Amino acid sequence: MISKLLSQTLYEQDYPQWLETTLEQLQAQDIENLDWEHLIEEIATLGN
């Protein structure tokens, strides 16, 4: 849960770093620590 809170803060404060961190988590298949809320939002935005 702490990782999720840190990711949300990272998303809001340093978007490029959030992207890099999220990519690393996806590549490592670290699904437990992904910032799902913002990741889903970003993917949905890509489709628009």
C-alpha positions in Angstrom: 0.0 0.0 0.0 2.9 2.4 0.7 4.3 1.8 -2.8 0.9 2.8 -4.3 0.9 6.0 -2.2 4.4 6.8 -3.3 3.5 6.1 -6.9 0.6 8.5 -6.8 2.8 11.1 -5.3 5.4 10.4 -8.0 2.8 10.6 -10.7 1.7 14.0 -9.5 5.2 15.4 -8.8 7.4 13.8 -11.5 5.5 12.4 -14.5 8.6 11.3 -16.5 9.9 9.5 -13.4 6.5 7.9 -12.9 6.6 6.6 -16.5 10.1 5.1 -16.0 9.1 3.5 -12.8 5.9 2.1 -14.2 7.8 0.7 -17.2 10.3 -1.0 -15.0 7.5 -2.5 -12.9 5.7 -3.8 -16.0 8.9 -5.3 -17.3 9.6 -7.0 -14.0 5.9 -8.1 -13.9 5.7 -6.4 -10.5 1.9 -6.1 -10.6 1.5 -5.7 -6.9 3.2 -2.3 -6.8 1.8 -0.8 -10.0 -0.1 2.5 -9.7 -3.1 0.9 -11.3 -5.4 4.0 -11.1 -3.1 6.2 -13.1 -1.9 3.5 -15.4 -5.5 2.7 -16.4 -6.2 6.4 -16.9 -3.1 6.8 -19.1 -4.0 3.8 -21.3 -7.6 5.0 -21.6 -6.3 8.4 -22.7 -4.2 6.8 -25.5 -7.4 5.4 -27.1 -9.0 8.9 -27.4 
